[in-house]
Amino acid sequence: MTFSATKSFLSATVGVACDRGLIRDVHDPVRLYAPTEHFESDHNARITWDHLLRQTSDWEGTLWGKPDWADRPPQNQPLDEYRRRKHNEPGTSYKYNDVRVNLLALAALQVWRRPLPQVLKEYVMDPIGASNTWRWYGYENSWVNIDGVMVQSVSGGAHWGGGMWISARDQARFGLLTLRRGRWKDRQILSENWVKMSLTPTSVQPGYGFMNWFLNTGRKLFPKAPEASFAHQGAGPNVIYVDSEHDLVVVIRWIRDNAVGEFLGKVLASISDTRR
């Protein structure tokens, strides 16, 4: 189980859709591509793909029985007051929220009109030589009718169930793909432009790029690592660390949260020692 590292794989399915012209511009309103009730209100109609990818949409609603306010409500505010609050203009605030991540998955499904695990397998995982052992699930109630066929909309993490099960080796291959700026051997899997956008800091949260491309802006994420390094990561922690300066990918799974930086410092120190 890789928890929220799944979000970077979700982002990849959106990236391939953009690269293939299925999504013309990440700044387009999502409602133009996913004409569902989830984007009908005045607030939600203004939400773009970029907002969902950067977790700045502040989308309001309920998806798969889970309201937007149910995921990580603030601890210093009464819940009823938080539920009734006025939502922020899309793009002006950052909130890590899996209900909205699952909304991105549903919107991407509307674009592809086929299961996202199939999309990921065909356009990303098979080309990079991943195994056939990874699995990506949704919820028991996250089924939608696509062209007369019931398809499960997957979850972008593991809140309330679902999520991705994947080996460390397959995660390392994905990390190597992003280290190489979307290129695998002689084939461009994700466009360089998509990778560049994914690594562009979010204005209201400079340590976050696109969906779970965590940036080391100001070396706040990993103080002992280069500022240009980044990571795809989730709870556990499950971390795919990517470092172009050292030509390095490290997959870290199931150690203490506060030990990740220390561990990476030891890895980088060992590389420095071998180069002397």
N, C-alpha and C positions, 0 to 999 in steps of 0.2 A: 504494500500500500504506500503510495507516494504523496497522498494528501494534496496540498495546494501546488505542488510542482506540476500537477496536472494542468494547471492554468496555462502554462507555457505551451503545452501541446495543443490546447484549445486555440490559443493565439495563432499557432502555426496553421490550423485549418482556415482561419480567417485570412492569414497572410497568403496562402495559396489561392484563395478565392479572389483576393485583390490582384495578385500577380496574373491570374487568368482572365481578369476583366469582369468577373461575376459581381464584384463590388467595385464601382468606378472610382470612388474617392472615400477615404476613411472619414472625411468631414461631411459626408452625406448623412442626412437623417436616416436612422435605421428603419423608420416607418415606410420608406420608399421601397424597401426590400422585404420587409416582414410585416405585411398588412394584417396584423392581429390586434386584438383589443388591448394589448399591452402597451401600445404606443398611440392611443387615441386621445388622451387628455392633452390639454395645452402644454403642460409641463413635459410630459413624456414624448410628445411629438417633436420636441426640439433636440432630443438626444441623438447624438451621432455615434458612429462606430468608434471613433477616437475616444469619446467619453466613456463608453463601455470598456474599451481596452485599457484605459488608464484609471478606471474605477472613480471617475469624477462625474458620473451621470446624476447621482442622487435620485435615481428612478423611484417612483412611488407606485406601489401595487402589491399584489400577491401572486406568487407563481408556485405551482405544485403544492398548494396549501400552506405555503410559508410567506408571510408578509415581509416586506423589505426591512421593517424595524426589528424583526426577530433575531437578526444576526448581529451580534456584538453591539447591543444597545449601550449607551454611555452609562457608566456606573455612578456618575455625579448628577444625574437628572432623573426625576421620577418618570417611570415608563409611560404613564398616561400622557404626561406633558410632552415627552419625546414623540409619541405616536401622533400627536395633534400639531406638531411643529410645522411651520412653513418650509417647504423644501427649497434648497438652494438652486440657483440657476445652474443648469448643466455646464460643467467645466470650471466652476468656481470653488469647488470643495472636493476633498479626497476622502473616501470611506471604503475600507476593505470590507467587502460585503458579498457573501457567496450567493445570496438570492439574485443579485444583479449579474454575477458571473454566470449563473445558470440561465439567465435571460439572454446573455450573449450566445451561449450554446444553442438555445432555441432559435435565436435570430439566424445564426450560421446554418442551422439545419434547414430553415426556410429558404436560404439561398442555395444550398447544395441540393436539397430535396432528396437526400439519401443519408443514411446513418453516418455521423461524424467519425466513428471508429473506422469505417470503411474508407472514408476520405483520407484520414491520417495514415492508414496502412498503405494505400495505393500511392499517395503522393509524397510521403515523408519516410515512414518506417521501412517499407520494403526497399526503396532506393538506397538507404543508408545501411542496409544489411542487418536490420534488427531481427530478433528472433520472432517466433510465432507464439510466444508465451504470454505477452502482455494482454491485458483485458481492460476495457473501459465501460463502465456501467452508469445508468441513470437511476431513477427511483421506480418503485412499483407503480406509481401513478403518473409518470412523466412520458406517457405515450401520446402521440399525435398522429392524425391522419394526413399522410403525404401522398397525394395522387392516388387515393384509394387503398393505400397500404399503411398499416399501423407501424410507426417507427418510434423507438425510444430516444428521447432527448437526454443526452448524457449530462452529468454534473461536472462542474469544474473543480471540485475539491472533494470533500467527503462529509460535509455537514449534512446530517440527517441520512447518510447512506450514499451509495453510488461511489464514483471516483475511479481511479486508475490503479491497477496492480501491474508492476513492471520491475524488471531486474535492474540491478545497478549497471550491468554491462550495456543494456539497451539505453539507459539514461546517459551513460558516457558517450554513446554514439550520437545521441541528440546534442549533447554538450559540444562534441567535436564539430558537428554541423554548424552550430552557432559560432564557435571559435573561428571557423573558416568562412564566416560571413555568408552562410547559406549555401556554400558550395561543397559538394562531395565528389572527390576525384575530378572528373571532367564534366560534371553535371551541376548546374545551378538549381538546387532544390527550392530554396527560398531566395527571392531576389535580394541583391545587396541593398536596394532601397528599403525593402521591408525590414531588414535587420537594422539599418540605420535608424529608421523610425522607432523600432522597438527599443533602441538604446538611447533615444532622445529623452532627457528628463522631463517629467510632468511638472508644469509650472507651479502647481500648488503642492507637489510632493516630489522634490528633486531626486529622491532616492528610488523613484519608481519610473519605469519606462512603460512598455506595453505589458499586457497581462503576465505578471510574475517574472518579468525581467527586472530583477532588483539590481540597482546601480550602486556603485561604491563612491558616489558623489561626496567629495570632501573627505573621503576615506572613513566615512561614518559607519558603514556596514562592516567592513573588514579593515581595521586600522593598520594591520601589518601587511596588507596587500596593496598592489598598485591601484591608483584611482580608476584606471580604465577597466579593471576587472568587474565582473558582474556575476549574477547567480540566478538560476531558476530554483526556487525553493518553496518548501511547505513545512507543515508541522512534522514533528518527529525528533529532531529536524531531518528533513530530506533535502539535500542540497546538491545541485550540480554547479560547481564553481568553475568559471571560465576566465582564463587569464592569458591574453594575447602577448603580454610582455614576456612571459615565461613559456609561451607555447604550451599551455598546460590546461588540462581538464581534470577535476577531482570530483568524484561522487562520494558524498558523506551521508551516512544513514544511521539514525538512531543513536546519537550521542547527546549529551546534555546541551541545551541551547547555548549556554554561556561558554561552551568549550569549542565551538566552531572556529572562532577567531584564533584561539590559542593553537588549535590543530593546524589551521592553515599557515600560521606563523612558523610552525615546526617544519611543515612541508617546504615552504619557500626558503627557510634557512638551510635545509638539507640540499636544495638545488644550488644555492649560493656556494655551499661548501664544496660541492663536486666540480664547480666551475673555476675554483681558485687554482 
